[in-house]
Amino acid sequence: MFPHAVMRALRKNKTLRYGVPMLLLIVGGSFGLREFSQIRYDAVKIKIDPELEKKLKMNKISLESEYEKIKDSAFDDWKNIRGPRPWEDPDFLQGRNPEILKTKTT
């Protein structure tokens, strides 16, 4: 009879019913977050293969070099073409006749 009364009292206690799980969630979340943030710092410490690093440095493309490539281009004949929506035919929308395209491929 005594254990039954204690269990009933524990079930009615709001601190044990709501407070303890909340506290466990906060403390457990803190430990979990620490582990996930540690992965971020461990990934930075990993060294890249020197050969791959040389390749990356050789293929460096800057904004200035790309600007120099297109600086002298003439965009007078440029035309804005809207991309097709999923339900539209892209060839018909961009002014290309699909029948002509079919005959070219065959």
N, C-alpha and C positions, 0 to 999 in steps of 0.2 A: 504494500500500500504506500509506503514511503517513496520508493522510486517513481511510482506513477504520479504522485503529487509533484515531485521535483521536475519531471519531464514536462508536465503541464505548465508549471511556472516558467520553465525555460522557453517554451514555445510562445508564451504570452509576452515575454520580455522583448521589447522593441530594439534594445541595444544589441542583443545577441542575434536577433532576426535580421536586422538591416545594417547595423553599425559594423559588426565584425566582417561580413562579406565585403562591405565597402572598403574597410581598412585593408583587407587582404588584397583587393584589387589595386589599390593605390600603391602599396608596398611591392606587390608582385610586378606591377607595371613599371615601377622604377627600375627594378632589376632587369626586366626584359628590355627596356629602352637603353639601358647601359650597354647591354650586349650588342644590340643592333647598331648603336652609334660607334662602338669599338670596331666593328667591321669596316666602317668608313675610313677610319684612321689606319687600319691595317692594310687596306687596299692601296693607300697612297705610298706606303713603304716598299711596295713591290717594284723591282727594277725592270726596265724594258730592255730587251735584247739590243746590244749595241749596233748590230747590223740593221735592225729595223729602225732604230733611232736615226741612223745616217740616212736611210731612205726617206724618212719623214722630213728631215731637214732639207734634203735635196729637192723634194717636190713641194716646197713651200710656195704657196700662191698668195699674193697679197692683194689687197683691194686696189692699190695704186697700179699694180701691173695689169690687172683686169681693166681698169679705167683707161690705161694707155692703149689697150687693144681696141676698145670700142669708141675712143674719143673722136677719131676721124670718120667714123661710119656715118652714112647719110640715112636718116630715118624719115625722109620725106614721103617715101612710098609705103610707109608702115600703115597697117590697117588692124584695128582691134577686132579680134574674132572671139566671140563668146563660145566657151566650151559647151558641149552638149549635156543636157540633163539625162538622167538614166533612162527615161522613157522616150527620148528623141533619137533619131538616126543621125549620127555624127557626120556622115558623108553628105546627106541632104542639107543639113544645117549650115555647113561651111561652103555651100555652093558647088560641091562636086556631085556629079551625076553618078549614082551607084551602078547604073547599067554599063557605063563606059569603064568604070573601074573593074567590073566583073570580066569584061572582054579582054582587058589588058592582062589580067592574071592567068587566064586560060590559054 
